[in-house]
Amino acid sequence: MRERRLTLRQYRNIDLLCFAAMLVVSEYVISAAAGKWFPGQPFVVSVTASLTSIVLMRWGAWAAFHAVLGGLVLCVSSGGIGQQYAIYCIGNLASLFSLFIIRWIGSERIRESSTLSLFFAASVQLLMQAGRALTAVVLGMRLSDCVVFFSTDSLSLLFTLLIIWIARRLDGIFEDQKTYLLRLQEADGSGERKKRRI
């Protein structure tokens, strides 16, 4: 019986859904735990930037879905109001500007370099924060009050750097998936050739 293989589209859709599920569960649990155990703390810990960074490397602009989803879950779990939904969901889309970094430096160079990987992750986080601040200003918030989007998220930046530092050490996680699948196919092909020689 012939083995049924997934198409690239099917693989991508499953992969995107898995990362979306991880994002929803992680974001909700962290927000709920923070609200229960540290209700007076001004700091926010979020996995949205880290998981969006990974999806950006894996699938590019498809990460827009995860950026918006992360903002949505954060607002729902923390009891946000209408304006906050707009600030976080729209603002998080600014992270897509990091695609220019991928095109400029190259995904392989980013993946292979610890420094570039952390730079990329930090840029995704900072672009999200800047996007939230800009969206808040457009919605009528004073520019001086937008500092809160950077100060409250300082722990998230550290969390993002840590997750990306770990992810880049796991084979195929922090990597363009077309490149990764081709690499696996080549390795599979060379293995088959070695078997035939034996």
N, C-alpha and C positions, 0 to 999 in steps of 0.2 A: 504494500500500500504506500502510495506516494505521500511524503510529508508535506503538510500545508504550511506555507510561509506567509507571514504578514507582509502586506505592502508597506512602503515607506509612510504613506498617509495613515494607515491603520496604526502603525507603530508610533507615529508622532501623536496621534489623537489619544492613544492609551497613555503615553508618556506625559502629555499635557494634563490629562485628567488625574493621573497619580500625583503630580506636583501640586495640582489645585487642591486635591484632598488633603495632602500634607500641610499645605498652607492654611486651609480652613481649620483643621484640627489644632495645629500648633498655635495659630494666632488666637483662636478662641480660648484654648486652655491657658495660655500665658496671660491673656487679658483678664480672664475670670479669676485666676490665681492672684494676680497683682491687685485686683479690686477687692478680693477677700482678705488677703494677708497684709497688703501694704496700701490701704485706701488713701492715706494722706500723702503718699510720695508723689512728687512732681514729675518723676521720670517715667518714661514709657519704654518697654522692651517689645520689639516687634521682629518677626522673621520675614516680613514681606520683602525687604530689600535683598536679603540673602537669597531667598528662593527665586525672586525675580532675576537676580544676577545669574543664577545657575541656568534658568530657562532662557535668558537672553543669549548665553553662550551656546546652549543646546539648539535653540530653534529661532533665535532672532526676535523679530517683532511680535511673534505669538505671545511673548511675555507681557504684552499689554493687558491681556486678560487677567493674568496673575497680579499685576500691579493694581488694577482696579478692584479685583476680588479681595486683596489684602486690605485695602482701604475700607471696603464695605464691611468685612468681618470685624475689623478693629472698631469701627463706629457702632456696629450692632452690639458687640460684646461689652463696650464701655458706655452704652446708653447715649450715643451721640444724637444731636439734633440735625435738622435738615441742612443747615449751612455746613456743618462738619462733614456730612456725607459728600457734599460737592467738593470741599477743600481736599479731603483725603483721596477720593476716587479720581477726581480730575488731576489734582496735584501730583499723584503718584505716576501719572503718564509721562511726566517730564523725564523719568528714568530712561525712556526710549532714546533720548539723545545720546546715551552711552553706546548706542549702535555705531555712532561715528568713531568712537574709540576703537571698537572692534575692527572697523574697516581701515582705520588709520594704522593701527599697530599690527592687527592680524590676530585671529583667535588662537592660533597655535603658539605664537609668541607669548600671549597673555597666559595661556594655560601652563606653559613650560616654566615661566618665571614667577617665583613667589612674590617678588616686588610688584610686578605688573598685575598679577592677580589681585593683590590687596588694593592696588591703585584703582583697578576697575571696580571692585566691590565698593570702595569708599566713594567713587564717583556716582555709582547708582544710588547709594544712600543719600548723598548730598544733593543730587539732582531731584530726588523725591522731596526732600525737605524744602529746596528752593521752589519747586513746583507748588507745594502746599502754600508757601508764603506768598507767592505771586497770585495764586487763586484767591487767597484770603484778602489780598489788597484789592483785587478786582471786585470782590464781593463787599467791599467797604471797610475792611479792617485797616487800622493805622499801621504804617510801615514799622514803626517802633515796637508795636505789639507782636510783630511777626518773628521776633527773636526767639519766642517760645517754641517755634517749630524746630529750631536747631538745638536749643538748650535741653528740652525735655527728651530729645531723641539721642542724646550722647551715648547712652548705654546700648541703644540699638546699633549704633555704628560699631562699637566694640564687638557686639554679638555677631554682626554681619561679617566682620573681618575674621573672627574665629571660625565661623561656619565655612567660609570660602577657603580659609587656610587648610581646613580638614578636607573639604570637598575636592580640592585640586589634587590631593594625594590618593584619591579613590579612582581607579581606572574607569574612564568613560563618563564620569559624573559631570565634571566641569569642562566639557568638550563639545565642540560642534558635532552633532550626531551623525551627519552625513559622513564626515571625516572618520568618526569612530567606527561606523558600520563598514566603511570601505577598508579600514585597518583590520577589522575582524575578518572580513571576507578574504583579504590578502593572506592573513595568518592561517586561515582555514585552508586556503588553496595551497599554500606552501606545505602544510601538514599532510594534505592528500598526496602531493607530489612525492614527499619523503616516504610515505607508506608504499606507494607504487614501486619506488626504487628498491625497497626492502623485499 
